[in-house]
Amino acid sequence: MRAAVYYNNKDVRVEEVPRPEIKKGELLVKVEASGICGSDVMEWYRVKKAPLVLGHEIAGTVEEIGEGVEGLEKGDRVTVSHHVPCNVCRYCLSGNYTVCDTLRATNFDPGGFSEYVRVPAVNVERGGVFRLPNWVSFEDATFAEPLGCVVRGFRIAGMSPGKSVLVIGSGISGLLHVKLAKIFGASFIAAVDINEDRLGFAKRFGADVTVLAKENPKKAIVERFGRLCDIVSLTAAGDSAITQGIGCVERGGTILFFAPREPEKTYPMPLFGIWKDQITFKNTYASAPLDTLTALELIAGGKVIVKDMITNRLPLSEIQRGFDMASAAGESVKVMIAPQK
């Protein structure tokens, strides 16, 4: 079968690789749609493991079913989580599913930028396979994982109706924050980015105020809303983004670290002001099965529209162009790959 093998952001090659063979308890899924995630082009994070097949935002059809798998049939339309928790360790039992050792070790084989993936038994057993309603397209279903990450982030940050939200970074994750904040009843939504095209999307998707990062977001928010924001989600991780976010959070508010930065990097922290204004810091990684299910139901119920976020559709043979567009972070938002084409 064909798969896109990642060597670095500028070197993604479509190669012939063995089609996975499944064992007891496993599934083989024919991948119909696979989204390029911002983390796929986070080169500092990916290149150290290269060469490998990336792609974790997938949807497709069940091609083969291993012995012992119940509740699924060949031809079922599904989306599949690459990471799943064990549900029985002390972390899972305390609700901290995404620090579970099992979640951090699981994946499918080889990756979503391929014609087929093998879904290991643990993923099947522990809530990693979700059947799709017939009205949810494969493309829409690929958003269940990234939207699930945002669902989890907002839950951890204490999002509730009436709270004001600032999203710094208007890439795909930031734009999902904007859409979800609106659905969750935010009283005010602001978005900041370095790119005017991305801010145009943020405005279209529900932001009340959009501000270029080089301008004065704090002033713009106060002038439009009368005060600063209760929740600031950092979907960008640069020093300037962090500093700006801390400067725009309301007293008693929460900063959510959504985007990571390189392990050796430090974070700019004005500790006295944080202490004095009682700012809470939260961070989030990945999504647990309930988050993904919630996201899928929001999509299926028409509460969060995602098809308008897809700006580019490409066959697997053109995946390098997709990585170029996603890396450039220009006019494209979500690049969708069709592995069967």
N, C-alpha and C positions, 0 to 999 in steps of 0.2 A: 504494500500500500504506500501512498505518498504521505509524507509528513514534512513540516517546516522545521528544520533544525537550526536552532539559534546559536551563533558563535559570538556575535555582538550586535549592537543596534544596526550597524551598517552591513552586516553579513548574516542574512537569514536565508538558508538554502532549502529548496524543496528537493528532498531526497527519497529514494526508495528504502523503506525499512520493513522488517517483518511484521505482518499483521499479528496482533497479540492472540494468544491462545488462552482460553479461559479454563478455570478449574472449578471445583465444587464451590458453590455459594457465590460465584462471580457472574458478571454480565459483560457482554460485548455490546457497545453502543455505537451505532453509525452516527457520526457527528454531522449535523445539518447546518449548524450555525455556531460560530465561535467569535466572541468579541475580544478585541485587543484592549487590555486593561492598562491603566497608567503604570502599574507595577511591572508589566511586561517590558516596558521601555525604560525602567529604572536600572540603568546599565551597571551601576556600582553594586547593585544587589544581585543581578542576574549573571554577569559575565564570569564571576568566580566559579560558577557551576557549569559553565559551557564546556562542550556542546551539549545541548538538551533541547527537548521539544516543549515549548511553553504552551499556554492556553488553558485557562481554567473557567472561563465563562462560556459554558457550552449547553447546547440542547440538541436532541436527536431522537433516534428511534432504537428500541431494543432489537438487536440483531440476533444474539444468541443468549440463552439462559443456562446457567450452570445448575448442576444437580442440587436440589434442596432449596432453591430460590422459590418463594411463594409470593403470590399477589401480583406478579408481573407476567406478561405474555409477549411473545415476539410481535413486533410492530407497535408496541406501546410507545407513546410520545412522552419523553422525559427530559428533565434537566437534572444534572448530577453535581453534587458538591465534591470538590477534590479533597477537602479537609473535613474530617468528622471526629467528634470527641468520643471517648469510651463510654461516657455516661455513668461510670461507677467509681471513678477515683475521687479523692478528697476535693480536687479542684472542681470537677463536674458537680459533685454533690453540694458544693457551696455556690453553684451558679457561675463559676469562672471557667466556662467551657473552653475558651480559646487559649488558656494556658495549659490545657491538658496535653500530656506527652503524646497521646495517641493522635490528637488533632494535628500536632506539629510534625508528626511522622508520616501521616497518610497522604496519599495522592492517587491519581489514576495514571494508567500506563498506555501510551507514553505521555501525552499531553493533548490539549484540545485542538491544536493546529495540526490535526492529522485526520485521516478519513475514518478511523475507528479508534476507540479507546476501550481498554479493559478496566472495568470497575471492580476493585478488589472486594472480597467478601466483607471485610470490616466496614467498607463504605456502604455496602448494601444493607448490612445488619444494623448499623448505628445511625440510620436516618439520613443517608446521603443521596437517596434517589427519590425524586418527586415526579409523580405523573402529572401531565399537563391537561388542563381542560381543552376540549377541541377548538375553542375559540381563541386560545392563546397561541400566537405564532412562535416558531422556533426562535426567531430573532428577539421577540419580546421576552421570551423565557430566559435568554442568556443574561438578562439584567437582574434575575433573582439573586444571584450571588453578590454583585456590587451594591445593589439596593439593600440587601440584607446586612451588609457591613455598615451602611448608614443607619438602618433601623437600630442596630446594636449601639452605634455611637450615640445616637440621640437618647436612647434609653439610659445609657450610662451617664450621659450629661444631665439627666433629669429634665428632658424636654417635656413640656406640657402646654396646653392651650393658654394663650395669652403671653407667653414669653417671647422676647425679641431675640433675633438670631442674626449674627454676622458670619458670613462664610468668606474666608480668605483663600482665594484660589478658585477659579471658575472652570476647571477642567471637568471631566465626566463626574468625578466624585463630588466636587463642589456643586455642580448643577443638580445632581441627585439630592444633595442637601437642601438646595433651594426648593425643589419640587416637594420634598417630604415635609419641610418646615411649613409650607403652605397647607398641606393636607392635615398636619398635626395642629393647626390653628394658631400659628405664630402671629403675634400682634404686629410685627414689623420684621422685614427681611432685608438685609443689606448684603451686597456682594462686592468683593474687591478682586481685581486681577491686573496683570500687566498688559493684557491683550484686549483691545476694544471689541474684537469679534466675539470673544468669549463673554464679555460683559453684555453684549447684545443678546446672546442666548439667555444669560441670567435674567435679564429684564423680561424677556419673552416668557420665561418659565415661572415668573412670579416674584422676582426681587422688587422691592419698593424703591430702593436706591442702589445704583451701581456706581462705583468709583474706581478710577485708575489708581493703581498703587502709588504712583509718583505724585499724586495729588494729596489731599488731606481728608482721608476717610473719617477721622474722628469729628472734624468740623461738619462734614456733610451729613453724618448720622445725627448729630445733635440738632442741626438746623432743620432736618426733616422730621425727626422723631421726638426731640426734646430731651433725650438722655441717651446714654450708651446702651449696649446690648447685654442681655442676660446671659446668652450663650455665644461664645465665639468658637467656631470650628476651623481649625487650621488644616486645610487640605493642601497647603503648600508649606514647606518646611525650612525655607531659608531664614537667615537671621532677621532680615527686614520684615518678613511676614510674621514671625513670632513677636518681634518688638511692636509691630503695628497692632497685632491682635491683643497683646497685653494692654496697649494704650487705649483700646476701644471697648474693653469689657466694663460693665457696670459694677459698682461696689457690691460685693456679695455674689458676684457672677461666677461663671464657669468657663474655663478655657479647655477645649477638647483637642488633644493632639491626635489628629486623624492620619496625617501623612508622616512617615518615618524619615529619618535622615541617617547618614552613614554612622556606623557604630562609634567611631572614634571622635565624632563631632560633639561639641558641647552646645548648650542652649543659653541664650542671653536671658538672664533672670534678674530684674530689679527687685530683690528680695524684700526690701523694706516696704515698698509700695504694695507688693503682693500681700505681705503680712498685715499692713495697716488697713487695706481695703478688703481683706478676707476673701481673696480670690481662690477658688478651688481649681485644681488641675486634674483633669481626667485624661486617660488615653485609651485607645481601642485598637484591637487587632483582629482581623478576620470576622467571620460570622458563625454562629452556632446554628444547628438545624432549625430551631424555632424562628430565628431571625430570617433565615432564608425562606421558610414557609410563609412567614408574615409578609415578606416582600412579594413572593409569588402571588399571594392572595390579594395584595394591594394592586398588583398588575392585572390579575384576572378579573377583579371587581371594577376595573376602570378608574380606580382612584388615583393611581400614578400612571400617567401616560409616558411611555418610553420610546415609542417608535419615532417620535419627532426628534430624538437625540441622535439617531443614526444619520450621519452625514456622508458616509462612504461605504459602499458594498463592493467587495473584491473577491475574486476566486482565489483559491489557495496558491495558484501559480503566481499571483501578484502580491504575495504577502510582504515582500520587501518594501514595496511601495506603501503598503499599509503601515509598516513600522516607521518608515520615513515620515509619513503624515502624523502619526501619533507622537513621534519624538519631537517634531517641530512645534506641536501645540499651537497651530495657527488657526485656520478657519475650520478644520475638522474637529469634531467632538468625539463621536463614537465611530470607530472603523470596524465594520463587521466582515468577517471572513466566511466564505462558503467552502468548506473543505471538500465537498463532492464535485466542485467545479474546477 
